[in-house]
Amino acid sequence: MRASYRAVALSAVVAALALPALPAAAATAPLPETVLRIKTIDWQPRTGSVEVTARVKCTGKGSFRWGVTLEQRVRARNSSNVPCDGDGYLSTLVLDPRNGRFHPGAAEMTTEQIVIGKDFGIGSATLQRIRISPPGRGAR
C-alpha cells in the first residue's frame, strides 16, 4: 500500500503543549512501546465494507488502542484494544458504513492510536489519501 501523508492531526508535541505540567513521577513511568503498521486494505464487493489489517504490538505496562476511520461518500469507523503482553499479531478492523457502501476509488483514511501509561497517555492521528482497489489489485 502506498499512501501520501497529508496531515498529522495530533502529534506528541501538540499533545504535550495542551497538557498541564506532569508530576516528576511521570518521568519514571514510561508509556508502553507500541507498533502499528497497516498491511492490507481490502474492499469487500458483496457488502461494500472494507477490511483494514495491521501488524500491532504493545510491550510494557499500560494500554494501547488503534482505530481507523474511512471516508468516501460514506463514512465508517472501528477500533480495537491491543493487549500489552509483548506479543505481536495481525489485527483486522471491518469498516461497514451504515448508510451506503464503499466503492473502488479515492478515499481518506485516518489511523488513530491511543497509548496510556501509569501516569499519562498520548494520542495521535494520521490522515492519508488512499485508493481502494478492486479485489486482487491491492490498495495503493
N, C-alpha and C positions, 0 to 999 in steps of 0.2 A: 504494500500500500504506500503510495506516495501522496503526501498532502502538504500543502503550503500553510505555514502557520501565519495567521493574520493578526492575532492579538492575544495577549495574555490578560485575562480578566482580573486575576488577583495573583499577586506574587508574594513571596516571603517578605520583600521589602515593604510593600504596601501594607501587608498584614501587621508587620512589626510596628509601623508608624501609627496604625489605628489602635493598637493595644496599649493599655496602660503599662507602666514600668513593671517588669516581672520581679518577683522576690528573688533574693540571692540563691535560694534553694533550687530555683528553676534551672540555673546553670549546671547543677549536678544531676538533674533528671532529664536526660536527652529524650528526644522523640524516637519512636521506633524507626528502624531503617525500612524503606519500602521500595518495591519495584512495580511499575505498571507500564507494560508495553503492549500496545494494540497489535494483534497478529492478523486478524481477519475481520472483514465487514461483508456479511453475506446477505443478499436480498433473497427473500422467500416469495417466489411468484404466486404461489397458491393463496397466501394470506396477505401479501403486501407488507409483511413485517420485515425487520432487519435484525440479524443476529451479529453482535459485536463480541469477539473473543479476544481476551487479553491474557498475557502472562502476568501473574500477580504474586507478590511475596511480601511478607511482613515479619521482621525479626526484632524482638525487643519487647519491652513492657508498654502496653497501650492498645490502641485500636486503629484500624485502617478501613476506610470505606471508599469505594470508587463508583463512579456513575457516568452515564452517557446521556446526553440529550441530542436528538437528531431532528432537524427541521428541513422541510421541503415545502410543499403546500400544506402539509400536515406536520404534526409535532408529536414526539413520544419521548419518554424519559424512563430510565430504570437505573437501579443501583444495587450494590451488594457489599456486604461486610466481608473482610478478609481476616481469618484468624492470624494472630501474631505468634505463630509457632515455629517460624523459620523455614517452613516447607513452601516451595514454590509450586504453583499449579496453574492450569488453564481455567479461566472463569468466563462464562458466556452470559451476556445480557440480551434478552429478547426485547426489542423495541417495537411495540404494537400500537399504532395510532388508533385512538378511539373513534374518530370520525373521518375515515378515509384510509388510503393505502399509500405506502411509499412506492416509487417507481424508479427505474434506472435513470440516472442523470445527476446533475449538480445538487448538493445538499450541504448544510452546515452542521458540523458535529462538534459539540462541546464535551470535553473529557474533564471530569472533576475528581479531585482527591481530597479527602479529609483525614488527617493524621492527628491522633490525640495521645499525648503522653500523660505522665502523672500530674504535672502542674499546668500545662497549657497545650493548646492544639493549633494547627495551622491548616488552611485550606487553599487550594489553587484550582484554577480552571483554565483550559486552553481551548480556544476556538479555532477550528480548522475548516477549510473549504475542501470537500471531498467529492468524488464522483462515485455514485452507486452503480455498479456494473451488473449486467445480466449474469445468471449462473454460469460458472466455468470461466469467466474472464477476470475475476478478482477486482477488488476496489482499487482505485488509483487516487 
